[in-house]
Amino acid sequence: KLPLTVEEILNFGESNRELFIKSSTYSIISITITEMGLTISWIFSSDPKSISFSVVYQESEDTPLDQCKVLIPMTRCNSHKETIRGQVKVRNAGIYTLIFDNTFSRFISKRVFYHLAVERPVIYDGSDFP
């Protein structure tokens, strides 16, 4: 489990991070968001084979798992063949969790190379208008 804040993700820069996910297990990256309107985006690839990926939203740490909202259902990704990109718009403050699932693999551990970004919306205030 890897909890992150928006500030920590903004400090990632352009570097890629790496997760090692053993066979029959999964890893999660939890991002605690306090401001609305942000966009969380990700890019990832896996080695040596595919990985399953999902995004869920939880209002708070106390929210029971069965009340979490699935934003992106668990999907098996051919991320060993192509880079997977995606994003989710933050509509509510809370915990956004990215799940990299390798539970379907009985023998093969995977490495996931990922990059996260958080973008704030550009708010046009008209100040540059003559």
Secondary structure by P-SEA (a helix, b strand, c coil): cccccaaaaaacccbbbbbbbccccbbbbbbbbccccbbbbbccccccbbbbbbbbbbccccccccccccccccccccccccccccccccccccbbbbbbcccccccbbbbbbbbbbbbccccccccccc
